[in-house]
Amino acid sequence: MNAETEAAAVGWKPKNALLKRMRVRYELYVMLFLPLLWYAVFKYIPMYGIVIAFKDFSASKGILGSPWAGLKHFERFFESSYFWDLVWNTLSLSLYSLALGFPIPILLALIINELQKKWFRKWLQNVTYIPHFLSLVVIVGMLNIFLHPQTGKVNQLISFLGGSPVEFMSKAEWFQTVFVTSGVWQHMGWGSIIYLAALNGIDPTLYEAAKMDGATRLQRVFHVSIPGIMPTIIILFILQIGNLMDVGFEKALLMQNALNASKSDIIATFVYKNGIQGGQFSYTAAAGLFNSMIDFMLLIFVNRLARRKTDTSLW
């Protein structure tokens, strides 16, 4: 029974197609209400708070009672001696994460999809999924244990092979590599799920036709699998570009110390330390808004570029 028949059966014939669908499938829209309410309460309504970036905010006066300051806090942030260091640390860490973290889940999904033995496929999926569910506190604790200069297993292996122990967690030049590689290890299995779903949606007859034409397994991957999931890859790439500057301050803050601060101090940790801990709410709100605006402009640009080049985009 289609939507029109169901609507006729209940004696309700709305002219508006959307209202008709909502009347017939109201259970789905009721289920959608709570997620929309959550986004409204926790995502959209709090956006009003960004006005404090343009005010000299005082908790006693509130947002409405605080005097306007214009662009004073933005100018202070842009003219500060640490502005370019924060931007470079954030941008370089983001690009490093994108360059290494984006293609590996795709590669993992292609490998899992090509495995013939089901037990090994399930084992590999489980092994790569589990780290995603570990908290960042546990992950950073594991890094401190395994990368310890004397007792860490990694440095013990380096010493066994004739090398010298490396202070991974206290050397600024190692911060980004440890941050990114541990993040890839933690999230690559979870990130491969959507690509596996896209691979399962490819028409099997395409593989059969390629095989009959003499294509090797690698050729089938390059000419059938990858083109088949390319729209998914593009959409996820656009979404990741939209969060390029949000590298996750929790992990950076947990890994940060006085010895690696020159590389680990990013805009997000600056906002946390000076805003939440230091009470400079308006100043750090301006810095956070600047960070978000970069993400927004990158999202618009990359989405438009993808739509022009591939006809695949978010809107």
N, C-alpha and C positions, 0 to 999 in steps of 0.2 A: 504494500500500500504506500503510494507516494504522498508527498506533503499535501497536494491539492485534494486527494481522495480523503485523507484523514481530516482535513479542515472541513470538507463538505459533510463528513460523517458526524462531526460535532456541531454542525449547524452554524458555523462561523466562517464568513467569507470576507476577510479583509482585503482591501484593494492594495495595500502596501505589502510588497513581497517580504520585506524584513519582518514586519509584524506577523505575517503569516508563518514564517519560519520560527519565530520566537514563540508563537502560540502552540505550534505543533510539537516543537522540541524544547519545551520550557525547562525540562530537567537539566539540559546542558547549560542553559543560561543561568540557572540557579547555581550550578557548580562553578560557573565562571565568576559569580558575584564576589566570593571571598577573595580570590586572587586580585581582582580589580580593586576591592576595598583595601587590601594590604598595600598595593602600589600607591593608592591615593593617600593613605595615611602616612606611610613611611617613606615615600619617594617624592610625591608631588607637593603635598602640603608643606613639608619642611623646606622646599625650595624658596619659600618666602624669606627664610633666614639669610639668604645671600645678600640681602640689602645691608647687613651690618658691615659688609666690605666697603660700603660707601658712607658709613657713619662712624662716629667715635662712640662705639657701643659701651654702655654701662649697664651692668646687671641690675642695679637699683632702679634705673630709669626705664629699662626694657627697650625693645626694638623701636617702638613708636616714639618713645620719649627721648631717645638718644639723638644728639644733634648730628646734622649732615656734615660729612667731611669731604665730599666729592671724591676725587681721585688721589687724595693725599697718601693713602696706604699703598696704592699701586705704585706711585712714584717712589715711595720709600723702599719698596721691595725691589723695583727695577734698578734703583741707584745703589743698592747695598753691595758691599764688597764680595758677598758670597752668592749673589744672584746667578752668575754664569756657571759657577761650580755646581750649584744645585741643579740647574737646567741640564748641564752636560752629564752629570752623574745619573739623573733620571732618564735622559734620552738614550745614553749609551747602554744603560742596563736594560731599557725597554727594547731597543733594537737587537741587543744580544739575545734576549729572551725570545723575541720574534723569530730571529734567524735560526735559532737552534730548536726552540720549542714548538714552532708551528709545523715544520715538515715531518718531524719524528712520529707523531701520532698517525699521520697519513701513511708513512712507511710501515709502521707496526700493523695498521689495519690491512694493508696489502699483503703483508707476510702471513697474518692470521688467515686471511681469506684464501690464500694459496695452499695452506697446509692440508694434507690429505688425511692424516690420522686425527680423528675427532678427539681422542683422549689428550693428545698433545696440544691441540688447539684450545681445549677447555683449560688445561693446566696453564698454558701461556697467558690466556685471558685472566685467569684468577690471580696469577703472580703479578701481572702488571696493573690490575685494578686495585689490589689491596692497599698499596701506599697512599692512594687518594683519600682514604678514610682515616689516615693518621693525622692528628692535630699538628699544627705548626710547631707547637712547643715540643712535641715528641720528636719531630723531624730535626729541629735545631739541636736538641739534646743528643740525638744519634750522631749528628755531624760533629759535635764536640767530642764525643767518645771515639768515633772511628778515625777522626783526623787529628787526634791529640799527638803532639810531637814525639812523646816517649812511648805511651801505651796504646796509641791508636793503631788499628790493624793496617791501615793504609801506609802509615809511615814505617811500620814494622816490615811490610812487604818491600818498600823502597830501600830500607836498610839491608834487607836480605839480598836484594839485587845489586847492592854495592853503592847505592846512592846515599845522599845525606837527608835526614829528616827535614820536612818542610812545615813551617808554621802556617798552615792553611787559614786558620781562623783569625790570626792576628796580623797577617800581611795584607796591606791594602790592595796590592796587585792581584791577589787571589780571591778577593771578595766576590767579584762579579762572576767568575768562573764557578765557584762553589755554589753561589746563589742560583745561577741558571741551571747548572747540571743537576743539582738536587731537585729543582723544580720540575725539570723534564722527567726525571725518574719518578717523581711523585704523581704526576698528572698525565703521563703519556698513555697509560692504559685507559683511563677514563675518557681522555680526549679522542681515543680511537673508536669509541662506541658509535658515534654518529656516522663516521665514515664506513664502519662495518654495516650499519643499517642501509646506507646509500649503496654499498656494493651488493647487498642482498636484493636490492630493487632493480638491478640491471637485468635485462632480458637474457635468459640462459642461451637462447638461440643465437645471440651474437657471438658467444664463446664457441658454440658448436660450428657456426659458419667460419669463424677465424681458424678453428682447428682443421676443418676440412680444406681450407685454403693453404694449409701447411705452416701456419703461424706457430712459433714456439711459445712456451709458457711465458717467457719474458716479453715476447712481442704481443701476446694477448693482454698482458698487464698494461703495456704502454699504449696500445691501440684500442682497447676495449674498457678495461677497468678504470684507468685514469680519466679518459674522456667522459666516462659514465658518471663519475663523482665530481667532475670539474665544477658544476654549478654549486654543489655543496661546499667545495673548497673555497670558491670565491666568496660565498655568503659568510662563511666563518672567518675568512681573512678580513673582510670588511668589518665584521664585529670586533675582531681582535685589534684592528687598527683604531677603532673607536674607543678602545680602552688601553691604548698604547702607553700612556703616561701613568696609568694606574698599575704599578708593578707590585703592589701589596706592601704596605708599610709594616705590617705585623712581623713578617719574616725578616725584613731589613732591620727593623728595630731590635729583634731578638738576636740577630747575628752581629749587630753593631757594637763596637767597643772603641776605646780611645785610639787604638793602634790602626784600625781600618776606617776611621771616620772620614778620611779624605775621599774615599770611594763609596762608602755606605750611606752617607748623608744625602738623602734625596728630598724632593719637595714634600712628599707625604710625611716623612719623619720630622722634617722641619716644622710642618703645620702641627703635628702632634706635640712636639716638645715645647714649642713657643706658644701654641694656642691652648691646648688642654692643660699642660703643666705650667706654662708661663703666664696664662691669663691674657695674652694679647689677641683677643678674639677677632677684632676688626682687621688687624694686620695680617693674621694668618688666614682669615676668610678671603682676603684679597689674593693671597698667594694660592690658595686652593681653587678660587674661581679662575685664576689665570691658567692653572693646570687643566681644569675642566674645559676651558675654552679651546685650548690646543687640541684636546681629544675631539671636541665637537667639530672644529674646522677640518681636522684630518678625516673624520668620518664623512663629512659632506664631500670633500674632495675625492676621496677614494671611491665612494659610492658612485659619484658622477663619472669618474674615470672608468669604473667597471661597467657601468651601463653603456657607455659610449663604445668600449672595446669589445665587450662580450655579450651584451644584451642581458646580463644577469646582475641584479642589484637588489638592495633592500626595498627601494621604492622607485 
